[in-house]
Each structure stands twice: as C-alpha cells, then as structure tokens.
C-alpha cells in the first residue's frame, strides 16, 4: 500500500506587489543574498485568512480531481499564523470544504510541513485510510514581518497563498519511494518567532546573525537529500526534477551545488510568488502540472526542504 497524488489546487491572493529592490545591502547582507531573486509576491488582505485561503485551495484541488469531499478520510494541514491559537484553522475549514467528520490533524514542521504531511498520509494508507487532503496555507507577509522589514529585508521576498493536494491509497508501493526526516537542534536559532502570549508584544520573525549557523543551515539540507539518494542507490541522472522549499535563488543554487545536481532539474515559482514557506512545493507542483505542464507520470522527483528547528525532510516521489 502507498499513496499517489491525484489532484492539486491553489489559492493566490489578488494583491500583487513588485519587489522594489534586492535587499543585498541590508545589515544581514549574507542572509539577504541567499533570500534574493524574486520579482513579485502575493500579499494577503484582511479577509484572506489562513482558513479562507485553505478552503479555496482545497476546493480547487477537489474540483480538479472531480472528487466528492465526503470521500476524504483524512485532512492534514499547516496554517502559518492563525487567527486562533486553539482550535487550529483546519477545524474551521472542514464544514466549508464539505468533509466535516473526516479525521483532521494540524502538523507543524514549519517549511517542511508538506513533506511531513505526505509521509503521514503514506503511513496512514497502511491503516485502511483511502483518501487524503493536504493543505498548506501561508499568510506570513503581513503577520510575520514588520513593514520596514518587508521593504528592505528578507520579509520583502515572502509571499502569501495556499496550496492543496489530494492523494489516495493505491495497491503496491505508491508514489513515495522513500523519505528521510531529521532534526538538527544545533541550528535552532536560525529563524524564530517568540510567543506574543509570553512577551505581551507583537512579535515578528527574526533571523540569526551568526554566519556559522547560516552556513551550516544551508549545507545540512543537501546532506539529508544525498543520504536519501545513497540509501536508494540513485544518482543525479536518475532524477527527473527537483522541488525544494524556496527561500531564494541563491539558496536553491547552493543546495544543488551541494548535491552536484544540475540546477536545470529544479522547478520553482520563486520569481512569481516569493518564499511561500510550506506552500512552496504544492503551489509549484500545481503550476507545473496545470500552467506549464512539465511533469508527467513516471517522472522521479527529489523533493527536499528545511523548516525552522532545523527540521530537514527529503522525499523521492515517482509521480
């Protein structure tokens, strides 16, 4: 038993902002350079909450696959900065999506959440669960960065939006060939946001200024991906495409250099939408299936991403 992705969907906010300048001269110039390269990004308005965007992306994925929402057994979701600490946004989505009563989990491995959700769905397929809806809904641009940082720092390259996929259980191996997830707490301080409940203040994302941590953070991910390739006795010629989290063009290039993997194999939408955190991979998957259909059945995809913590995830997917 295993899972196979059968449809995708997205929601992109209507407000589009051009990137006014490349923030390479900021105080954190090395980090900013790693995050550079976007031309524009989408910004949420007040009504475009994580719940609203997640519902729209889910509807898109269900419509694309011609799927009755009542046939969904499991909903797995990560929603950035939600309107409520508890209950989680996914529980506010269920009735609007039309799958009220399904099993729903909110699982947070930050930017790596989508791959973690795929791994959970793949494991749950062994228990008899048949159909899965995975939702990543990100609203970081207005809520995680102050206005000054959005103009001059890494916040200017963050994009809002949501991506969703539907997967179902199939006989045999399914699409997930193998996967690895690891956590390196030595790099815990790379990116973090304090709790407003604790500090009593409006809190924003902060990034380390320790260059040692920066360098280590951007080398540990290709090491994880290479470990997965070695475990499965695969080389760069066996991989059709790569999908990554998309913090910036320089970072994506560095990851591929670390793997000795041609950058032409990478499919990304960073230039269009900026850094969408956990939504990057599902939104990019939808784009290269629906807008520029480069992906076909039988392609081998190496997907790898890192989330705050630092949590690294890599998956081999036969689409």
C-alpha positions in Angstrom: 0.0 0.0 0.0 1.0 3.6 -0.6 -0.4 6.9 -1.8 -0.5 8.6 -5.2 -1.2 12.3 -5.7 -4.3 12.6 -7.9 -5.0 16.4 -8.0 -3.7 19.7 -6.9 -5.1 23.2 -6.2 -4.0 26.7 -5.2 -5.3 30.0 -3.9 -3.3 33.1 -4.6 -4.2 36.5 -3.1 -5.3 39.1 -5.6 -2.9 41.7 -4.4 0.5 41.5 -6.2 3.5 43.6 -5.2 6.6 44.0 -7.2 9.9 43.5 -5.4 11.1 47.1 -5.2 14.8 46.3 -4.5 17.1 43.4 -3.9 17.9 43.6 -0.2 21.6 42.7 -0.6 22.8 45.9 1.2 20.9 45.2 4.5 22.7 44.7 7.8 22.3 40.9 7.2 23.8 41.0 3.7 24.8 37.4 3.5 21.4 36.1 4.6 19.6 38.6 2.4 21.7 37.5 -0.6 20.6 33.9 0.0 17.0 35.1 0.0 17.2 37.3 -3.1 15.8 36.8 -6.6 12.1 37.2 -6.5 10.4 39.7 -8.9 7.0 39.9 -7.2 4.9 38.3 -4.5 1.3 38.0 -3.3 0.1 39.8 -0.2 -3.0 38.8 1.9 -5.7 41.3 2.6 -7.7 41.1 5.9 -10.4 38.7 4.5 -7.7 36.3 3.2 -7.1 34.5 6.4 -5.3 31.1 6.6 -8.7 29.5 7.0 -10.2 31.2 3.9 -7.2 30.5 1.7 -7.0 26.9 2.8 -10.7 26.4 1.9 -10.3 27.9 -1.5 -7.2 25.8 -2.3 -8.9 22.7 -1.1 -12.0 23.4 -3.3 -9.6 23.9 -6.2 -7.9 20.5 -5.6 -11.2 18.7 -5.2 -12.7 20.2 -8.3 -9.5 19.5 -10.3 -9.8 15.8 -9.4 -13.6 15.6 -9.7 -13.6 14.4 -6.1 -16.6 14.3 -3.7 -15.3 16.0 -0.5 -17.3 13.5 1.6 -14.9 10.7 0.3 -12.0 12.4 2.1 -10.9 10.3 5.1 -8.0 12.4 6.4 -7.2 16.2 6.3 -3.6 17.2 7.1 -3.0 20.9 7.4 -0.4 23.6 8.3 -1.6 27.2 8.5 1.0 29.8 9.3 0.0 32.5 11.7 -3.6 31.5 12.5 -6.4 33.7 13.9 -6.7 31.5 16.9 -4.1 29.6 19.0 -6.7 27.0 19.5 -8.6 25.4 17.9 -6.5 25.2 14.8 -7.6 26.6 11.5 -8.1 23.2 9.9 -11.2 22.6 12.2 -12.7 25.8 10.8 -12.2 24.6 7.3 -13.9 21.2 7.5 -17.6 22.1 7.0 -16.9 24.7 4.3 -14.8 22.2 2.4 -17.6 19.6 2.7 -15.6 16.9 4.6 -16.9 17.5 8.1 -16.4 14.3 10.1 -13.1 13.4 8.5 -10.1 12.8 10.7 -8.1 16.1 10.8 -4.6 16.8 12.1 -2.7 20.1 12.2 1.0 19.1 11.9 3.7 21.7 12.0 7.3 21.1 10.8 7.4 24.7 9.5 8.6 24.9 5.9 9.0 21.1 5.8 5.3 20.5 6.7 4.1 19.5 3.2 6.6 16.6 3.0 5.8 15.6 6.6 2.2 15.5 5.6 2.9 13.3 2.6 4.8 10.9 4.9 2.0 10.8 7.4 -0.6 10.1 4.6 1.7 7.4 3.2 1.9 5.7 6.7 -1.9 6.1 7.3 -2.6 4.4 4.0 -1.4 1.2 5.7 -4.3 1.5 8.2 -7.0 1.4 5.6 -7.5 5.2 5.2 -8.3 5.7 1.5 -8.3 9.4 0.5 -6.2 12.3 1.9 -6.5 16.1 1.6 -3.3 18.1 2.4 -3.5 21.8 2.8 -0.7 24.4 3.3 -2.0 27.9 3.9 0.6 30.7 4.4 0.0 34.3 5.4 3.4 35.4 6.5 3.9 38.7 4.6 1.7 40.9 6.8 1.8 38.9 10.0 5.4 37.7 10.4 7.3 40.8 9.3 7.0 44.4 10.2 6.6 46.9 7.4 10.2 48.1 7.4 11.5 44.6 7.0 9.1 43.9 4.2 10.6 46.9 2.4 14.3 46.1 2.9 14.9 42.7 4.4 14.0 39.0 3.9 10.4 40.0 4.5 10.2 41.6 1.1 10.6 38.2 -0.5 7.9 36.4 1.5 4.7 35.5 -0.3 1.2 34.6 0.9 -1.1 31.9 -0.6 -2.2 28.3 -0.2 -1.7 25.0 -1.9 -3.5 21.7 -1.6 -3.2 18.2 -3.0 -5.5 15.2 -2.9 -3.8 11.8 -2.6 -5.4 8.3 -2.5 -4.3 4.9 -1.4 -3.2 2.5 -4.2 -2.0 -1.1 -4.3 1.7 -1.6 -4.4 4.4 0.9 -3.5 2.6 4.1 -4.5 4.3 7.4 -5.3 6.5 7.7 -2.2 9.7 5.7 -3.0 11.4 6.6 0.2 11.8 9.6 2.6 14.0 10.9 5.4 13.2 13.4 8.1 15.9 14.6 10.6 16.1 17.4 13.2 19.3 19.3 13.9 18.7 21.3 17.1 22.3 22.7 16.9 20.8 25.2 14.4 17.7 26.0 16.5 18.4 29.8 16.4 18.5 30.2 12.6 14.9 31.5 12.4 12.4 32.0 15.2 9.4 34.0 16.5 8.7 34.5 20.1 5.2 33.9 21.6 3.2 37.1 22.0 1.3 35.3 24.8 4.6 35.2 26.7 6.2 38.6 25.8 3.0 40.6 25.7 4.2 42.3 22.5 3.5 42.0 18.7 6.2 39.5 17.6 7.9 39.1 14.2 10.3 36.6 12.7 13.9 37.1 13.5 17.0 35.5 11.8 20.3 34.7 13.2 23.3 37.0 12.6 25.7 34.1 13.3 27.4 33.3 10.0 28.4 29.9 11.2 24.8 28.9 11.7 23.8 30.4 8.4 26.5 28.3 6.5 25.6 25.1 8.4 21.9 25.7 7.9 22.3 25.8 4.1 24.6 22.8 4.0 22.6 20.3 6.2 19.7 20.1 3.7 21.7 18.8 0.7 23.4 16.3 3.1 20.0 15.0 4.0 18.9 14.7 0.4 22.2 13.0 -0.5 21.7 10.5 2.3 18.3 9.6 0.8 19.8 9.2 -2.7 22.6 7.0 -1.4 20.2 4.8 0.6 18.3 4.1 -2.6 21.4 3.8 -4.8 20.3 6.7 -7.1 22.3 9.4 -8.7 21.6 12.7 -10.3 20.9 11.1 -13.7 18.0 9.1 -12.1 16.2 12.3 -11.0 13.9 14.0 -13.5 13.1 17.0 -11.4 13.8 18.6 -8.0 11.4 20.5 -5.8 12.6 22.5 -2.8 11.4 25.0 -0.3 12.2 28.4 -2.0 13.8 30.9 0.3 15.8 32.5 -2.6 17.5 31.8 -5.8 21.0 31.7 -4.3 19.9 29.3 -1.6 18.3 26.9 -4.2 21.5 27.1 -6.3 23.7 26.4 -3.2 21.6 23.3 -2.4 22.0 22.0 -5.9 25.7 22.7 -5.9 26.0 20.7 -2.6 24.3 17.8 -4.3 26.2 18.2 -7.6 22.7 18.3 -9.1 22.2 20.4 -12.3 20.0 23.4 -11.4 18.1 22.9 -14.7 16.4 20.0 -13.0 14.8 22.3 -10.4 11.2 23.5 -10.9 10.3 26.6 -8.8 7.9 29.5 -8.8 10.0 31.8 -6.5 10.2 34.6 -9.2 6.4 34.7 -9.3 5.3 34.2 -5.7 8.4 34.6 -3.4 9.0 32.5 -0.4 5.7 30.8 0.5 7.2 28.6 3.2 5.3 25.3 3.5 3.1 26.2 0.4 6.1 26.4 -2.0 6.1 22.7 -3.1 2.4 22.2 -3.5 1.9 25.5 -5.3 4.9 24.8 -7.6 3.6 21.3 -8.2 0.2 22.7 -9.3 1.9 25.3 -11.5 4.0 22.7 -13.4 1.0 20.4 -13.8 -1.6 23.0 -14.8 0.1 26.2 -16.1 3.3 24.9 -17.6 2.8 21.1 -17.7 6.3 19.8 -17.5 5.6 16.9 -15.1 4.4 13.6 -16.4 3.6 10.2 -14.9 6.7 8.2 -14.3 8.9 11.2 -13.5 11.2 10.8 -10.4 11.1 13.8 -8.2 13.6 14.6 -5.4 11.8 17.0 -3.0 13.7 18.4 -0.1 13.1 21.2 2.3 14.2 22.5 5.7 12.0 24.0 8.4 12.8 26.1 11.5 14.2 24.0 14.2 16.0 22.9 12.0 13.9 20.1 10.6 15.1 18.6 7.3 12.9 16.4 5.0 13.7 14.7 1.7 11.4 12.5 -0.3 11.7 10.5 -3.5 8.4 10.7 -5.4 7.5 8.8 -8.5 4.8 10.9 -10.0 
